[in-house]
Amino acid sequence: MAARRSWRFFETFVTAEDNWLPPDNFQDDPRPVVAHRTSPTNMGVYLLSAVAARDLGFIGTLDAIDRIGATLATIGDLERYRGHLYNWYDTKNLKPLEPRYVSSVDSGNLAGHLSVLAVAARERAQRPIVGVEVQRGIDAALVLLRDALPADARASVDEIRAALGQEPPTLDAWPNRLVEMATAVRGLGDRAKALPEDTGAEAVVWADVAQATIASHRRDLDAIAPWIEGLDDLRRSLPPERQNGTVVARLLDGPPLLGHLPELARAAARELAEWAEGSDDKAGGSLDRTRATAVIASLEDSARAAEALMKSLENAAHTAGELFDAMDFTFLFDEPRQLFAIGYRVTDGSLDESRYDLLASEARLTSFVAIARGDVSAVHWFRLARPMTPVESGIALVSWSGSMFEYLMPGLVMREPDGSLLEQTCRLVVQRQISYAHARGVPWGISESAYNVRDLDLTYQYSSFGVPGLGLERGLGDDLVIAPYATALAAMVYPSAAARNFGEIARAGGLGPYGFYEALDYTRERLPEGADVAVIHTYMAHHQGMTVVALANVLLDGRMRERFHAQPMVQATELILQERAPRDVPVMRPRAKEAPAHEVTSALETPTSRRFTSASDPVPHTHLLSNGRYFVMMTTAGGGYSHCGGLAVTRWREDTTRDAWGRSSSCVTREAVPSGRPASSPRESSPTGTK
């Protein structure tokens, strides 16, 4: 169900308003804010998420290709550099954000995901027009609807799910099944609306989602198989010898493959026409020619609609392939060192000074894709460092920050063959992540994410986090931030453990309406007083996308990986992934326990108190206060100003000599004043000038 919740993020926020690009994040605290910018990685994981949503039955084929086609069209219009997208774009005006920069890892992610998209689009033509995934997609929404209802209102959902459990035996049973489901779910939605808002609001949402899922699949059948009910009625009127073994029977008895549908539909139309025009009444049976003519027309419409859909799929595959082919990775490569730079600064035409030089890195997919394309030599793969460290019962590769992202993100599309160095590393790293978190009594899954520090706009800040002993970076033990998307990635390694951990994260408050929240921050210095955990109330597009794709791999036996490795260029290169873990190799031991890092940027500043005994110092002392919307500045003399939402509540003019402008705060009293005139605690706030 985690995949279904996360897909709702894209259903909600990838719209025409953002030109069908995924906005980078949505933060719902302290107020709803959508970040209208995006990156190549966001685009790539969204496109794969749309493919996964169709694979899992969350949406139909037409809705999926509409979404994918709209996004690819926008990407094709974006300004690029040597075929590469820039690191960030404004999703509303589609302009690159400054400074213009090409990221090696972002480009590698997008390239790998585009290649999978092309395979998936062509593959769809070789799949049945309707299948068991339709029921599973509807059932996923029903499960979430059931969970949102009070316990005493769940029986009706259970009845619908029980009826949904049996797949229709033939194609002609599908339209009635979908109509029955739509009627039943509509009734559930009406009952949910009658509940109090605090208990029924979420149920209404998931009832609407279930309705939309059913409507999406009905749209497919209405467009490419409008003949089902009419043709079934005609078949029943035929003689027994013509009810089986005919083209009409082939269409109705088993859902045809999309690619075969145009030919079969036209053959069935010819068959019906022959029967209708036959002079032998016995052979023709009691076929109604008027009804037969209508069904023949719908079969012709079906053939044309199926051809149009296949053309759309082929166009998507072709566009994805063109975008992939246009990406030139050579300028990102440091030829003398045989390593990829972190990126390329387009403004001054220079490579970033740093290099990706570890095999255990999120840039592993970039390296593999560039080698498979022929942009760089396979020598590069073996220039990537392979430092080892003891982990649990074996040895594993060391990464920079010891995060799940570095180890597991490339595995969304790229296999780690059984027994290989990469497979052993990923398995041991997940084990270490689990044991590290259990020793601290928290859910597991540490990776780069947002955490409980905000900027002046109250936007959560973002950083890399990992497990000490797995990464080279200093200070990994200073933080304890759990990212739920890391559990989704780990589900590709240990699915049962991941399912249990999702439950723990949900019980800790990490589950939201659009999937799991970004993170749970357990770092003591950043916790509010009396709290055990700070929930990071934001959703990052690339993390939601990784969640959908990773869980689709788990549920569908690694289908995304199969698509990636179905490409000839990948098959010609995948031998380098077979590298086995060495038996005798020096190991290093990154700091499992270490002194805190020198630069502590993530600790909350504790409130400070300052006292002044004089309001007449040569240099005015000031204090600034803000909650993100209302700003106050005051001096020791009582001068100052306040702004709210860009409006000046009190005016102020800079005057270092008198400091007499503005009124920010005062406390007026008549006590202990012999004259009885009012006195003010700040000097300049006194209405009569009393000091």
Secondary structure per residue as TSV (DSSP state, phi and psi in degrees):
chain	resnum	aa	ss	phi	psi
A	1	M	-	360.0	-20.3
A	2	A	H	-61.7	-38.3
A	3	A	H	-64.6	-39.4
A	4	R	H	-66.6	-41.3
A	5	R	H	-62.5	-44.5
A	6	S	H	-66.9	-34.7
A	7	W	H	-63.9	-29.5
A	8	R	H	-62.0	-29.3
A	9	F	H	-56.5	-47.0
A	10	F	H	-72.8	-38.1
A	11	E	H	-57.2	-37.1
A	12	T	H	-81.7	-41.6
A	13	F	H	-106.1	-15.2
A	14	V	-	-92.0	96.5
A	15	T	S	-135.9	177.7
A	16	A	G	-61.9	-27.6
A	17	E	G	-57.9	-35.0
A	18	D	G	-105.7	24.7
A	19	N	T	57.4	33.2
A	20	W	T	61.2	27.1
A	21	L	-	-105.7	146.7
A	22	P	-	-76.1	120.3
A	23	P	-	-62.9	149.8
A	24	D	S	-61.2	-41.0
A	25	N	E	-161.3	162.5
A	26	F	E	-129.0	122.0
A	27	Q	E	-112.7	127.4
A	28	D	-	-105.7	10.2
A	29	D	S	-138.5	130.5
A	30	P	S	-81.5	-10.6
A	31	R	S	-149.4	155.4
A	32	P	-	-65.0	125.6
A	33	V	E	-139.3	127.3
A	34	V	E	-101.8	129.7
A	35	A	E	-86.6	104.9
A	36	H	-	-84.5	62.4
A	37	R	E	-145.2	161.4
A	38	T	E	-153.3	167.9
A	39	S	-	-131.5	166.6
A	40	P	H	-58.9	-38.1
A	41	T	H	-64.5	-42.0
A	42	N	H	-56.2	-45.3
A	43	M	H	-65.0	-43.4
A	44	G	H	-63.6	-48.0
A	45	V	H	-70.2	-28.8
A	46	Y	H	-66.3	-45.3
A	47	L	H	-59.5	-42.6
A	48	L	H	-68.4	-32.7
A	49	S	H	-64.6	-37.7
A	50	A	H	-64.7	-40.0
A	51	V	H	-62.9	-44.9
A	52	A	H	-64.2	-37.8
A	53	A	H	-61.6	-38.4
A	54	R	H	-70.2	-41.5
A	55	D	H	-58.7	-37.3
A	56	L	T	-90.1	-2.0
A	57	G	T	82.0	13.5
A	58	F	S	-70.3	-30.0
A	59	I	S	-139.9	163.2
A	60	G	-	-85.4	175.1
A	61	T	H	-66.2	-42.6
A	62	L	H	-64.3	-43.7
A	63	D	H	-64.6	-38.7
A	64	A	H	-63.8	-46.1
A	65	I	H	-71.7	-29.2
A	66	D	H	-63.1	-45.3
A	67	R	H	-64.9	-48.5
A	68	I	H	-63.4	-44.3
A	69	G	H	-62.5	-40.8
A	70	A	H	-64.9	-41.2
A	71	T	H	-67.6	-43.5
A	72	L	H	-62.8	-36.9
A	73	A	H	-63.1	-41.4
A	74	T	H	-65.3	-45.2
A	75	I	H	-58.6	-39.6
A	76	G	H	-63.2	-24.2
A	77	D	H	-89.9	-9.8
A	78	L	S	-73.3	146.9
A	79	E	-	-66.8	134.9
A	80	R	E	-131.2	167.8
A	81	Y	E	-127.3	113.5
A	82	R	T	51.1	41.1
A	83	G	T	87.9	-10.2
A	84	H	E	-97.3	142.9
A	85	L	E	-74.9	151.1
A	86	Y	-	-73.5	168.5
A	87	N	S	-67.8	-33.1
A	88	W	-	-142.5	143.0
A	89	Y	E	-133.0	149.1
A	90	D	E	-77.0	124.8
A	91	T	T	-76.7	-10.5
A	92	K	T	-94.1	-46.1
A	93	N	T	-102.0	-4.6
A	94	L	-	65.3	18.8
A	95	K	-	-88.9	143.7
A	96	P	B	-64.0	144.8
A	97	L	-	-87.6	141.0
A	98	E	S	-82.3	149.8
A	99	P	S	-77.5	144.2
A	100	R	-	-65.1	126.7
A	101	Y	E	-147.6	137.3
A	102	V	E	-107.4	119.9
A	103	S	E	-94.1	127.9
A	104	S	H	-61.8	-45.4
A	105	V	H	-71.9	-38.3
A	106	D	H	-63.7	-42.4
A	107	S	H	-65.7	-39.5
A	108	G	H	-64.3	-41.2
A	109	N	H	-60.9	-48.8
A	110	L	H	-62.8	-42.6
A	111	A	H	-61.3	-47.9
A	112	G	H	-60.9	-40.5
A	113	H	H	-73.8	-34.6
A	114	L	H	-63.4	-38.9
A	115	S	H	-65.5	-37.0
A	116	V	H	-68.4	-40.6
A	117	L	H	-58.0	-43.2
A	118	A	H	-61.1	-42.3
A	119	V	H	-65.1	-44.3
A	120	A	H	-63.8	-39.1
A	121	A	H	-64.1	-44.8
A	122	R	H	-70.3	-32.7
A	123	E	H	-65.5	-32.9
A	124	R	H	-58.8	-31.8
A	125	A	T	-66.7	-19.5
A	126	Q	T	-100.6	17.0
A	127	R	S	-115.0	155.1
A	128	P	B	-59.4	152.7
A	129	I	S	-70.0	-18.9
A	130	V	S	-152.4	146.5
A	131	G	-	-159.0	-171.7
A	132	V	H	-63.5	-23.9
A	133	E	H	-64.0	-23.8
A	134	V	H	-63.0	-47.3
A	135	Q	H	-63.2	-40.6
A	136	R	H	-66.6	-37.2
A	137	G	H	-65.3	-40.8
A	138	I	H	-66.7	-41.8
A	139	D	H	-63.3	-35.2
A	140	A	H	-59.7	-42.7
A	141	A	H	-67.9	-36.1
A	142	L	H	-67.1	-37.5
A	143	V	H	-61.2	-44.0
A	144	L	H	-68.5	-34.0
A	145	L	H	-63.8	-44.2
A	146	R	H	-60.7	-44.9
A	147	D	H	-63.5	-28.2
A	148	A	H	-82.2	-14.3
A	149	L	S	-87.5	153.9
A	150	P	-	-60.2	154.5
A	151	A	G	-56.3	-36.1
A	152	D	G	-78.9	-1.0
A	153	A	G	-113.8	11.4
A	154	R	-	-91.9	-13.7
A	155	A	H	-60.9	-39.4
A	156	S	H	-65.4	-34.9
A	157	V	H	-66.9	-41.4
A	158	D	H	-59.4	-38.5
A	159	E	H	-64.5	-42.8
A	160	I	H	-65.7	-41.2
A	161	R	H	-65.6	-36.0
A	162	A	H	-63.6	-41.5
A	163	A	H	-67.0	-32.1
A	164	L	H	-74.3	-18.2
A	165	G	T	-65.6	-25.0
A	166	Q	S	-95.5	118.6
A	167	E	-	-68.6	135.4
A	168	P	-	-54.0	132.1
A	169	P	S	-69.2	-29.1
A	170	T	S	-135.2	166.2
A	171	L	G	-62.3	-35.4
A	172	D	G	-66.4	-14.8
A	173	A	G	-86.0	-13.3
A	174	W	H	-67.3	-45.9
A	175	P	H	-58.3	-44.5
A	176	N	H	-63.3	-39.1
A	177	R	H	-60.4	-45.7
A	178	L	H	-67.3	-37.4
A	179	V	H	-65.0	-44.2
A	180	E	H	-61.7	-42.3
A	181	M	H	-63.0	-43.0
A	182	A	H	-62.7	-41.9
A	183	T	H	-64.6	-45.3
A	184	A	H	-64.9	-42.3
A	185	V	H	-69.4	-33.9
A	186	R	H	-61.0	-39.8
A	187	G	H	-64.4	-39.0
A	188	L	H	-63.3	-40.1
A	189	G	H	-63.9	-40.3
A	190	D	H	-63.3	-39.3
A	191	R	H	-68.3	-36.8
A	192	A	H	-65.1	-36.3
A	193	K	H	-67.1	-23.9
A	194	A	T	-80.6	-11.5
A	195	L	S	-76.9	158.2
A	196	P	-	-56.0	147.8
A	197	E	H	-58.8	-36.3
A	198	D	H	-69.1	-21.1
A	199	T	H	-109.2	-21.3
A	200	G	H	-105.4	-11.7
A	201	A	H	-61.3	-47.7
A	202	E	H	-67.6	-35.6
A	203	A	H	-63.1	-38.6
A	204	V	H	-61.9	-41.4
A	205	V	H	-59.2	-48.1
A	206	W	H	-75.1	-26.4
A	207	A	H	-64.9	-41.0
A	208	D	H	-64.3	-39.7
A	209	V	H	-63.2	-43.9
A	210	A	H	-61.1	-42.1
A	211	Q	H	-61.4	-43.7
A	212	A	H	-64.8	-36.8
A	213	T	H	-64.0	-46.2
A	214	I	H	-61.7	-44.9
A	215	A	H	-61.4	-36.3
A	216	S	H	-64.3	-41.9
A	217	H	H	-74.7	-33.2
A	218	R	H	-64.8	-34.4
A	219	R	H	-59.9	-41.2
A	220	D	H	-59.8	-50.6
A	221	L	H	-66.9	-38.3
A	222	D	H	-63.6	-32.9
A	223	A	H	-83.1	-46.7
A	224	I	H	-105.6	-7.4
A	225	A	-	-142.3	54.6
A	226	P	T	-71.5	-8.4
A	227	W	T	-88.6	-4.0
A	228	I	H	-56.1	-55.5
A	229	E	H	-68.9	-42.4
A	230	G	H	-65.1	-41.5
A	231	L	H	-68.1	-36.8
A	232	D	H	-65.1	-41.3
A	233	D	H	-62.3	-41.4
A	234	L	H	-64.9	-41.1
A	235	R	H	-60.9	-38.2
A	236	R	H	-62.6	-24.6
A	237	S	T	-88.6	-2.9
A	238	L	S	-83.9	159.1
A	239	P	-	-61.3	152.5
A	240	P	G	-52.8	-37.0
A	241	E	G	-67.4	-15.5
A	242	R	G	-106.5	4.2
A	243	Q	S	-88.4	-10.8
A	244	N	S	-137.8	153.6
A	245	G	S	76.2	12.6
A	246	T	S	-112.2	171.3
A	247	V	H	-62.8	-39.7
A	248	V	H	-58.6	-43.4
A	249	A	H	-64.7	-39.5
A	250	R	H	-61.2	-38.7
A	251	L	H	-66.3	-42.6
A	252	L	H	-85.4	-29.4
A	253	D	H	-81.0	-32.2
A	254	G	S	-138.6	132.7
A	255	P	-	-55.2	122.8
A	256	P	-	-72.7	158.1
A	257	L	B	-67.6	145.6
A	258	L	G	-56.9	-41.3
A	259	G	G	-66.4	-24.4
A	260	H	G	-91.1	-12.9
A	261	L	H	-61.4	-45.4
A	262	P	H	-57.8	-45.7
A	263	E	H	-64.9	-44.8
A	264	L	H	-65.2	-41.8
A	265	A	H	-62.3	-43.0
A	266	R	H	-69.4	-36.8
A	267	A	H	-65.1	-40.0
A	268	A	H	-65.7	-37.2
A	269	A	H	-63.6	-42.1
A	270	R	H	-64.6	-39.9
A	271	E	H	-62.3	-46.0
A	272	L	H	-63.2	-40.1
A	273	A	H	-62.3	-40.7
A	274	E	H	-63.7	-43.3
A	275	W	H	-64.3	-41.1
A	276	A	H	-67.9	-31.5
A	277	E	H	-92.4	-4.1
A	278	G	-	-62.5	141.5
A	279	S	S	-84.9	-16.2
A	280	D	-	-85.1	105.9
A	281	D	H	-59.6	-35.7
A	282	K	H	-66.9	-41.9
A	283	A	H	-68.6	-39.4
A	284	G	H	-75.8	-18.5
A	285	G	T	65.3	-152.1
A	286	S	T	-100.4	38.3
A	287	L	-	-64.2	125.9
A	288	D	-	-81.4	113.4
A	289	R	H	-66.1	-34.4
A	290	T	H	-65.6	-46.0
A	291	R	H	-66.1	-37.9
A	292	A	H	-62.9	-39.8
A	293	T	H	-62.1	-41.0
A	294	A	H	-65.5	-40.7
A	295	V	H	-68.4	-39.5
A	296	I	H	-59.1	-41.8
A	297	A	H	-63.7	-40.3
A	298	S	H	-68.9	-32.1
A	299	L	H	-66.0	-40.2
A	300	E	H	-64.9	-41.8
A	301	D	H	-61.1	-40.2
A	302	S	H	-61.5	-43.6
A	303	A	H	-61.2	-43.4
A	304	R	H	-67.3	-40.9
A	305	A	H	-65.1	-40.2
A	306	A	H	-65.4	-39.6
A	307	E	H	-65.2	-39.7
A	308	A	H	-64.5	-40.7
A	309	L	H	-64.8	-43.3
A	310	M	H	-64.6	-34.7
A	311	K	H	-65.2	-40.4
A	312	S	H	-62.7	-41.1
A	313	L	H	-64.2	-42.3
A	314	E	H	-66.7	-38.1
A	315	N	H	-62.9	-40.7
A	316	A	H	-63.3	-43.6
A	317	A	H	-63.5	-41.8
A	318	H	H	-65.6	-44.1
A	319	T	H	-63.3	-44.7
A	320	A	H	-60.7	-41.3
A	321	G	H	-64.7	-39.9
A	322	E	H	-64.3	-43.0
A	323	L	H	-62.0	-40.8
A	324	F	H	-64.2	-47.9
A	325	D	H	-64.3	-29.4
A	326	A	H	-74.9	-14.0
A	327	M	-	-81.7	116.0
A	328	D	-	-102.6	113.6
A	329	F	-	-90.5	-3.4
A	330	T	G	-66.0	-35.2
A	331	F	G	-74.5	-12.8
A	332	L	G	-88.4	-3.5
A	333	F	E	-102.9	132.1
A	334	D	E	-88.6	98.5
A	335	E	T	-61.6	-46.3
A	336	P	T	-59.4	-39.5
A	337	R	T	-91.5	-9.4
A	338	Q	T	57.7	41.8
A	339	L	E	-136.9	153.5
A	340	F	E	-83.6	138.5
A	341	A	E	-74.4	160.2
A	342	I	S	-59.3	-35.4
A	343	G	E	-179.0	-173.0
A	344	Y	E	-130.1	125.6
A	345	R	E	-86.6	106.9
A	346	V	T	-68.8	-34.3
A	347	T	T	-58.4	-46.4
A	348	D	T	-107.4	5.0
A	349	G	T	64.5	41.9
A	350	S	E	-135.6	153.3
A	351	L	E	-76.7	149.0
A	352	D	-	-59.7	148.7
A	353	E	S	-68.9	-29.0
A	354	S	-	-86.9	158.2
A	355	R	E	-129.4	149.0
A	356	Y	E	-83.0	110.7
A	357	D	-	-126.0	13.9
A	358	L	B	-116.8	141.4
A	359	L	S	-68.5	-37.5
A	360	A	S	-81.5	79.7
A	361	S	S	-150.7	153.2
A	362	E	T	-65.2	-16.5
A	363	A	T	-81.1	2.7
A	364	R	H	-59.4	-37.8
A	365	L	H	-66.4	-38.9
A	366	T	H	-58.6	-46.7
A	367	S	H	-60.1	-45.9
A	368	F	H	-65.1	-45.4
A	369	V	H	-63.0	-42.8
A	370	A	H	-63.8	-37.6
A	371	I	H	-68.1	-44.6
A	372	A	H	-61.9	-36.0
A	373	R	H	-72.8	-20.6
A	374	G	T	89.3	10.5
A	375	D	S	-73.4	-31.2
A	376	V	S	-134.9	160.8
A	377	S	-	-79.6	155.1
A	378	A	T	-63.5	-15.0
A	379	V	H	-56.5	-35.0
A	380	H	H	-55.6	-42.3
A	381	W	H	-57.2	-38.0
A	382	F	H	-89.8	-1.3
A	383	R	H	-86.7	-13.2
A	384	L	S	-71.4	129.2
A	385	A	B	-67.8	148.0
A	386	R	-	-127.7	55.8
A	387	P	-	-64.6	138.9
A	388	M	E	-113.4	154.5
A	389	T	E	-145.1	146.8
A	390	P	E	-66.3	130.8
A	391	V	E	-137.6	123.5
A	392	E	T	50.2	-116.8
A	393	S	T	-102.1	14.1
A	394	G	E	-150.8	-159.0
A	395	I	E	-122.8	147.4
A	396	A	E	-138.3	160.6
A	397	L	E	-69.4	146.2
A	398	V	-	-93.3	137.5
A	399	S	B	-108.0	-175.6
A	400	W	S	-75.8	-48.6
A	401	S	S	-116.3	2.2
A	402	G	-	67.3	31.6
A	403	S	-	-99.7	154.9
A	404	M	H	-61.4	-36.6
A	405	F	H	-55.9	-47.0
A	406	E	H	-63.5	-41.5
A	407	Y	H	-79.6	-40.7
A	408	L	H	-108.5	-20.2
A	409	M	G	-60.2	-42.5
A	410	P	G	-59.4	-25.5
A	411	G	G	-70.7	-3.5
A	412	L	G	-58.7	-34.4
A	413	V	T	-126.1	-18.5
A	414	M	S	-108.3	129.5
A	415	R	-	-72.4	149.5
A	416	E	-	-113.1	100.0
A	417	P	-	-56.6	145.7
A	418	D	T	-55.6	133.0
A	419	G	T	82.8	-3.3
A	420	S	B	-79.7	166.9
A	421	L	H	-59.9	-41.7
A	422	L	H	-68.5	-41.3
A	423	E	H	-64.4	-43.8
A	424	Q	H	-63.7	-41.1
A	425	T	H	-61.6	-48.6
A	426	C	H	-62.0	-40.2
A	427	R	H	-65.2	-45.9
A	428	L	H	-70.3	-35.2
A	429	V	H	-64.8	-41.8
A	430	V	H	-63.7	-41.2
A	431	Q	H	-58.9	-42.8
A	432	R	H	-67.0	-40.5
A	433	Q	H	-60.0	-41.5
A	434	I	H	-65.1	-47.8
A	435	S	H	-67.2	-36.1
A	436	Y	H	-63.0	-44.8
A	437	A	H	-71.0	-40.3
A	438	H	H	-62.2	-35.7
A	439	A	H	-65.0	-20.7
A	440	R	T	-105.9	3.7
A	441	G	T	69.8	31.9
A	442	V	S	-130.4	162.5
A	443	P	-	-59.7	161.8
A	444	W	-	-105.6	169.2
A	445	G	-	115.8	79.2
A	446	I	-	-104.7	128.6
A	447	S	-	-160.4	175.9
A	448	E	S	-64.3	139.9
A	449	S	E	-171.2	175.8
A	450	A	E	-73.5	160.6
A	451	Y	E	-148.0	180.0
A	452	N	E	-85.0	57.6
A	453	V	E	-136.5	138.0
A	454	R	E	-124.1	156.1
A	455	D	-	-90.3	-169.8
A	456	L	T	-64.8	-22.4
A	457	D	T	-90.4	7.5
A	458	L	-	65.7	25.5
A	459	T	-	-87.2	133.8
A	460	Y	E	-62.0	144.1
A	461	Q	E	-91.6	164.5
A	462	Y	E	-128.2	140.2
A	463	S	E	-157.3	170.1
A	464	S	-	-91.8	139.8
A	465	F	-	-135.3	151.9
A	466	G	-	-161.0	-174.3
A	467	V	-	-99.5	125.8
A	468	P	B	-57.6	141.7
A	469	G	T	97.3	-19.2
A	470	L	T	-104.8	-19.2
A	471	G	B	-122.7	156.7
A	472	L	S	-84.9	-20.1
A	473	E	S	-65.8	142.8
A	474	R	T	-78.0	154.1
A	475	G	T	80.3	14.6
A	476	L	G	-65.7	-25.2
A	477	G	G	-82.5	-2.7
A	478	D	G	-76.0	-24.1
A	479	D	-	-120.8	155.9
A	480	L	-	-140.1	88.4
A	481	V	E	-122.5	123.0
A	482	I	E	-104.5	123.7
A	483	A	-	-108.3	116.1
A	484	P	H	-58.5	-31.7
A	485	Y	H	-62.7	-25.5
A	486	A	H	-64.0	-33.9
A	487	T	H	-66.2	-39.3
A	488	A	H	-62.2	-43.2
A	489	L	H	-61.5	-42.6
A	490	A	H	-68.9	-19.9
A	491	A	T	-61.3	-24.5
A	492	M	T	-71.1	-13.1
A	493	V	T	-107.2	-51.1
A	494	Y	-	-130.1	83.3
A	495	P	H	-63.9	-39.2
A	496	S	H	-66.4	-45.0
A	497	A	H	-62.6	-37.3
A	498	A	H	-65.5	-41.1
A	499	A	H	-61.3	-42.2
A	500	R	H	-65.1	-39.0
A	501	N	H	-68.5	-35.4
A	502	F	H	-58.0	-38.9
A	503	G	H	-62.8	-41.4
A	504	E	H	-64.9	-41.4
A	505	I	H	-63.2	-41.7
A	506	A	H	-62.9	-42.1
A	507	R	H	-66.3	-25.5
A	508	A	T	-82.1	-0.2
A	509	G	T	97.1	13.5
A	510	G	-	-87.6	2.4
A	511	L	E	-100.3	129.9
A	512	G	E	-124.7	-176.9
A	513	P	T	-69.0	-22.0
A	514	Y	T	-113.1	32.4
A	515	G	E	108.4	-164.7
A	516	F	E	-76.3	143.2
A	517	Y	-	-63.2	168.6
A	518	E	S	-59.2	-44.3
A	519	A	E	-165.4	164.8
A	520	L	E	-119.2	117.2
A	521	D	E	-98.5	113.0
A	522	Y	-	-102.4	6.4
A	523	T	-	-65.9	120.4
A	524	R	G	-58.9	-40.4
A	525	E	G	-66.2	-17.2
A	526	R	G	-107.4	5.6
A	527	L	S	-86.4	139.5
A	528	P	-	-61.4	155.3
A	529	E	T	-58.4	127.9
A	530	G	T	83.3	-0.4
A	531	A	-	-98.3	147.9
A	532	D	S	-93.4	-23.8
A	533	V	-	-153.2	148.2
A	534	A	E	-111.3	116.6
A	535	V	E	-82.1	128.5
A	536	I	E	-89.1	102.1
A	537	H	-	-81.9	65.9
A	538	T	E	-147.7	160.9
A	539	Y	E	-127.0	121.8
A	540	M	E	-94.1	132.2
A	541	A	H	-59.1	-45.1
A	542	H	H	-69.7	-29.2
A	543	H	H	-74.5	-37.3
A	544	Q	H	-65.8	-38.7
A	545	G	H	-65.3	-43.5
A	546	M	H	-59.2	-38.6
A	547	T	H	-61.3	-48.4
A	548	V	H	-61.7	-47.2
A	549	V	H	-69.1	-43.2
A	550	A	H	-61.9	-44.9
A	551	L	H	-70.2	-30.8
A	552	A	H	-64.1	-39.1
A	553	N	H	-60.1	-41.4
A	554	V	H	-65.8	-46.0
A	555	L	H	-76.3	-24.2
A	556	L	T	-118.6	27.4
A	557	D	T	56.4	45.7
A	558	G	S	70.1	39.8
A	559	R	H	-64.7	-36.7
A	560	M	H	-64.3	-39.6
A	561	R	H	-65.6	-40.3
A	562	E	H	-59.2	-40.8
A	563	R	H	-65.8	-42.7
A	564	F	H	-62.0	-43.5
A	565	H	H	-83.7	-0.4
A	566	A	T	-80.1	-10.8
A	567	Q	S	-80.5	134.0
A	568	P	H	-55.1	-39.6
A	569	M	H	-65.0	-33.0
A	570	V	H	-73.6	-42.8
A	571	Q	H	-61.3	-32.2
A	572	A	T	-74.7	-13.2
A	573	T	T	-114.2	-18.9
A	574	E	G	-66.0	-9.8
A	575	L	G	-59.7	-30.2
A	576	I	G	-68.4	-15.9
A	577	L	G	-80.4	-10.2
A	578	Q	G	-81.9	0.3
A	579	E	-	-52.1	127.1
A	580	R	B	-89.5	157.0
A	581	A	-	-69.0	131.2
A	582	P	-	-68.6	150.0
A	583	R	S	-81.6	-48.5
A	584	D	S	-114.9	104.7
A	585	V	-	-147.7	139.0
A	586	P	-	-62.2	138.5
A	587	V	-	-111.3	152.4
A	588	M	-	-113.6	158.9
A	589	R	-	-126.3	90.6
A	590	P	-	-57.8	159.5
A	591	R	-	-64.3	101.4
A	592	A	S	-73.1	-34.3
A	593	K	S	-128.0	129.6
A	594	E	-	-150.1	163.3
A	595	A	-	-69.6	151.8
A	596	P	-	-58.0	149.3
A	597	A	-	-61.6	150.4
A	598	H	S	-64.8	-37.2
A	599	E	-	-97.2	103.4
A	600	V	-	-101.0	99.0
A	601	T	-	-103.0	-10.7
A	602	S	S	-103.6	0.8
A	603	A	S	-82.7	140.2
A	604	L	-	-70.4	141.8
A	605	E	-	-79.3	126.9
A	606	T	-	-74.4	147.5
A	607	P	-	-57.6	140.9
A	608	T	-	-114.5	152.7
A	609	S	-	-126.8	131.3
A	610	R	-	-126.3	138.7
A	611	R	-	-119.9	138.2
A	612	F	-	-128.0	138.0
A	613	T	S	-99.4	-6.9
A	614	S	-	-135.4	140.8
A	615	A	S	-100.7	9.3
A	616	S	-	-122.9	30.4
A	617	D	-	-65.5	150.9
A	618	P	S	-56.9	-36.8
A	619	V	S	-111.3	122.2
A	620	P	-	-63.3	139.6
A	621	H	-	-97.9	138.0
A	622	T	E	-123.3	160.8
A	623	H	E	-138.7	136.1
A	624	L	E	-113.7	135.3
A	625	L	E	-132.6	143.8
A	626	S	E	-160.9	146.3
A	627	N	S	-112.0	15.3
A	628	G	S	101.8	-24.3
A	629	R	S	-122.3	-38.5
A	630	Y	E	-107.3	125.9
A	631	F	E	-119.6	137.0
A	632	V	E	-131.4	133.7
A	633	M	E	-124.6	131.7
A	634	M	E	-139.8	152.3
A	635	T	E	-108.1	169.6
A	636	T	T	-64.3	-22.5
A	637	A	T	-86.5	-5.4
A	638	G	S	98.4	-1.9
A	639	G	-	-76.3	169.4
A	640	G	E	146.3	-167.4
A	641	Y	E	-154.8	169.0
A	642	S	E	-143.1	141.2
A	643	H	E	-123.8	147.7
A	644	C	E	-138.8	118.2
A	645	G	T	58.5	33.4
A	646	G	T	86.2	-0.9
A	647	L	E	-104.3	139.3
A	648	A	E	-80.6	113.3
A	649	V	E	-75.4	-44.1
A	650	T	E	-127.5	141.1
A	651	R	-	-86.8	158.6
A	652	W	-	-154.6	144.3
A	653	R	-	-130.7	134.4
A	654	E	-	-64.4	125.4
A	655	D	-	-153.3	94.2
A	656	T	T	-73.7	-12.1
A	657	T	T	-84.0	-50.3
A	658	R	T	-103.9	-31.8
A	659	D	-	52.4	49.5
A	660	A	-	-113.1	7.2
A	661	W	-	-97.9	144.5
A	662	G	-	85.2	155.6
A	663	R	-	-133.1	115.8
A	664	S	-	-108.3	-47.1
A	665	S	-	-161.3	140.3
A	666	S	-	-153.8	158.5
A	667	C	-	-128.9	109.0
A	668	V	E	-98.1	133.5
A	669	T	E	-143.6	156.8
A	670	R	-	-107.5	-2.4
A	671	E	T	-70.5	145.9
A	672	A	T	59.1	27.8
A	673	V	-	-118.8	108.1
A	674	P	T	-56.0	-37.2
A	675	S	T	-73.6	-16.0
A	676	G	-	80.4	-3.8
A	677	R	-	-74.8	150.2
A	678	P	-	-65.0	145.2
A	679	A	E	-123.5	152.4
A	680	S	E	-123.2	144.6
A	681	S	S	-65.6	-45.9
A	682	P	S	-82.9	141.1
A	683	R	G	-61.0	-49.1
A	684	E	G	-77.0	-5.9
A	685	S	G	-88.6	-8.7
A	686	S	-	-66.3	126.4
A	687	P	T	-67.1	-19.7
A	688	T	T	-111.8	3.8
A	689	G	-	86.8	1.7
A	690	T	-	-60.3	133.3
A	691	K	-	-93.1	360.0
